[in-house]
Amino acid sequence: MADHIRIRKTAGTWVVRAGGAVLGETTNALELSEGDLSPAIYFPRSDIAMAFLDNSDHKTNCPHKGEARYFSIQTKSVLIDNAGWSYEDPVEAVERIKGHISFYGDKVTVERV
């Protein structure tokens, strides 16, 4: 794994909410810390209500993690573009995040309860 990336299982229960709806809740979240960036919480896909998420055309590429695909969320009143991302086929060093989705904290609410 790249020296500046750390992945660990988090303690407690984590939830993600958007537009007043709970999109997911898990006790199996992973925290990915990368350099000086704020840690990202990754939710197992199996703990997310995927029916709320729509695939986006947006993609990015990270040399340390691979290609990220993005998801938008349609709430009752607004479309939240590119609210979350997932590495479908991450590089081997971070393969623990495969099958997980992370969300932008300024677009949805991600918190430990």
TORMARMAR-890449 format. One record per residue (C-alpha): z, y, x; residue in three letters; residue number from 1. Coordinates in nm, 3 decimals. Example, Ala and Ser with C-alpha at 12.3 -4.5 7.8 and 13.67 -1.06 7.14 Angstrom:
{{0.780 -0.450 1.230} ALA 1}
{{0.714 -0.106 1.367} SER 2}
***
This chain:
{{0.000 0.000 0.000} MET 1}
{{-0.066 0.350 0.119} ALA 2}
{{0.246 0.480 0.292} ASP 3}
{{0.274 0.772 0.053} HIS 4}
{{0.263 0.562 -0.269} ILE 5}
{{0.566 0.380 -0.410} ARG 6}
{{0.578 0.173 -0.730} ILE 7}
{{0.904 0.057 -0.882} ARG 8}
{{1.027 -0.074 -1.215} LYS 9}
{{1.219 0.195 -1.399} THR 10}
{{1.553 0.151 -1.569} ALA 11}
{{1.605 0.201 -1.940} GLY 12}
{{1.375 0.244 -2.235} THR 13}
{{1.079 0.481 -2.218} TRP 14}
{{0.880 0.628 -2.507} VAL 15}
{{0.559 0.825 -2.539} VAL 16}
{{0.497 1.049 -2.842} ARG 17}
{{0.210 1.267 -2.960} ALA 18}
{{0.173 1.467 -3.280} GLY 19}
{{0.505 1.339 -3.410} GLY 20}
{{0.406 0.973 -3.373} ALA 21}
{{0.555 0.722 -3.131} VAL 22}
{{0.261 0.575 -2.939} LEU 23}
{{0.466 0.335 -2.734} GLY 24}
{{0.810 0.219 -2.628} GLU 25}
{{0.894 -0.007 -2.337} THR 26}
{{1.168 -0.142 -2.116} THR 27}
{{0.902 -0.247 -1.863} ASN 28}
{{0.776 0.090 -1.739} ALA 29}
{{0.668 0.141 -1.380} LEU 30}
{{0.718 0.463 -1.186} GLU 31}
{{0.449 0.553 -0.934} LEU 32}
{{0.544 0.816 -0.677} SER 33}
{{0.267 0.957 -0.462} GLU 34}
{{0.346 1.202 -0.187} GLY 35}
{{0.475 1.535 -0.320} ASP 36}
{{0.334 1.482 -0.672} LEU 37}
{{0.566 1.434 -0.969} SER 38}
{{0.624 1.065 -1.042} PRO 39}
{{0.401 0.911 -1.310} ALA 40}
{{0.542 0.665 -1.563} ILE 41}
{{0.308 0.374 -1.642} TYR 42}
{{0.348 0.190 -1.973} PHE 43}
{{0.228 -0.169 -2.015} PRO 44}
{{-0.074 -0.169 -2.247} ARG 45}
{{0.097 -0.432 -2.461} SER 46}
{{0.369 -0.175 -2.544} ASP 47}
{{0.123 0.101 -2.650} ILE 48}
{{-0.030 0.135 -2.997} ALA 49}
{{-0.385 0.134 -2.860} MET 50}
{{-0.527 0.218 -3.205} ALA 51}
{{-0.414 0.579 -3.141} PHE 52}
{{-0.613 0.602 -2.815} LEU 53}
{{-0.987 0.662 -2.788} ASP 54}
{{-1.185 0.598 -2.471} ASN 55}
{{-1.300 0.918 -2.305} SER 56}
{{-1.614 0.961 -2.097} ASP 57}
{{-1.400 1.125 -1.826} HIS 58}
{{-1.339 0.927 -1.506} LYS 59}
{{-1.194 1.014 -1.167} THR 60}
{{-1.176 0.830 -0.838} ASN 61}
{{-0.877 0.810 -0.604} CYS 62}
{{-0.924 0.654 -0.261} PRO 63}
{{-0.572 0.506 -0.281} HIS 64}
{{-0.582 0.369 -0.637} LYS 65}
{{-0.945 0.334 -0.744} GLY 66}
{{-1.133 0.460 -1.050} GLU 67}
{{-0.930 0.593 -1.342} ALA 68}
{{-1.062 0.593 -1.695} ARG 69}
{{-0.915 0.832 -1.948} TYR 70}
{{-0.802 0.820 -2.310} PHE 71}
{{-0.784 1.089 -2.577} SER 72}
{{-0.543 1.086 -2.868} ILE 73}
{{-0.635 1.192 -3.220} GLN 74}
{{-0.329 1.322 -3.404} THR 75}
{{-0.323 1.435 -3.766} LYS 76}
{{-0.411 1.790 -3.663} SER 77}
{{-0.564 1.793 -3.316} VAL 78}
{{-0.754 1.590 -3.057} LEU 79}
{{-0.567 1.570 -2.728} ILE 80}
{{-0.845 1.524 -2.472} ASP 81}
{{-0.783 1.303 -2.169} ASN 82}
{{-0.412 1.265 -2.245} ALA 83}
{{-0.371 0.942 -2.050} GLY 84}
{{-0.537 0.732 -1.784} TRP 85}
{{-0.555 0.376 -1.662} SER 86}
{{-0.681 0.200 -1.351} TYR 87}
{{-0.871 -0.096 -1.493} GLU 88}
{{-0.941 -0.245 -1.151} ASP 89}
{{-0.704 -0.074 -0.905} PRO 90}
{{-0.721 -0.131 -0.532} VAL 91}
{{-0.515 -0.428 -0.418} GLU 92}
{{-0.234 -0.214 -0.275} ALA 93}
{{-0.145 -0.080 -0.623} VAL 94}
{{-0.246 -0.377 -0.839} GLU 95}
{{0.093 -0.363 -1.015} ARG 96}
{{-0.040 -0.075 -1.232} ILE 97}
{{-0.328 -0.284 -1.366} LYS 98}
{{-0.286 -0.323 -1.741} GLY 99}
{{-0.077 -0.004 -1.760} HIS 100}
{{-0.142 0.347 -1.892} ILE 101}
{{0.014 0.674 -1.782} SER 102}
{{0.015 1.003 -1.971} PHE 103}
{{0.017 1.373 -1.885} TYR 104}
{{0.361 1.512 -1.966} GLY 105}
{{0.214 1.849 -2.056} ASP 106}
{{-0.008 1.688 -2.324} LYS 107}
{{0.233 1.435 -2.479} VAL 108}
{{0.606 1.365 -2.460} THR 109}
{{0.711 1.097 -2.212} VAL 110}
{{1.085 1.039 -2.187} GLU 111}
{{1.358 0.790 -2.119} ARG 112}
{{1.579 0.738 -2.425} VAL 113}
***
